[in-house]
Amino acid sequence: MDSLVWLGDYYLTHSDYDNVILYYKQLNKQFPGSDKIIIARYGLGEAYRHKRLFDEALNQYKLIEDISDRELYAKVQLAIA
């Protein structure tokens, strides 16, 4: 699971959005109850936003619930606005 998060993060920082989507979707599918799902949903939202797939991005952001990380919460709220 951690390797999927690492790969998703790596590709996000390198603007390889197709691979971001690939690895974070895989994380969502294989570990749906994980506490890392918030990271994957945010990363998916960012990848879709950069690919100008705004509806998909908004859907991912809206799926993010129960954020205890205030910085991530602020990023999500700004992305939705």
N, C-alpha and C positions, 0 to 999 in steps of 0.2 A: 504494500500500500504506500509506504513512504517513497518508494522509487517512482511511483506514478505521480505523486505530488511534486517530487523533485523535477521530474521530466517536464511536467506541465509548467512549473515555475520557470525552468530553464528556457523553454521555448517561448514563454510569454515575454521574458526579458530580451529575447533575441528576435522578437516580432515574427515568429514562425507560427502564425495563428492556426493553420491547419493541424499542426502537430499538437498545439495546445488543446484544441477541440478533441483530437483523437485520444490523448492521454487522460484528460479530465472526464470525458464521457466513459472511458474504461473504468476509471475510479468510481464514478457514480454507479455503474452497472455492477461491478464486483463487490463494492463495499457501501451499499446504500445507507447503512446505519452508522457509518463512521463519523467521528467528529471532524474529519477533514473535508466533508462534503461542502461545508461553507466555503472553504478555500477553492474547491473545484467549481462551485457555482459562480463565485466571483470571477475566477479565471475564465470560465466559459463566457460570462457576460462581457468581460473585457475583450476577449477574442472576437466574439460576434460584433461588438461595437466597432472594433477596428476594421472588420470586414464589411462594415456598413449594413449589417443584418440587425437592424435596431429592434425589431419585434422579438427576435430570438434573445437578444441581449437583455431586453426588459423582462422577458419571461424568466431568465436565469436570476436576475437581481431580485425579482419578486419572490422567488422560491427560498431566498435566504431568510432564515428565521433564527431567533434566539442568539443574537450576536452579543457575546460578552466582550469581544475585542472592540473597544470604542473607535479605534482608528479605522478598522475595517467597516464598522457600522457607518462612519462618516463618509467613507468612500462609496459605499452602496447608496446612501441617501443622495449624494451628489450625482451619482450616475443615473439615478432614477429621475432626478429633477429636470 
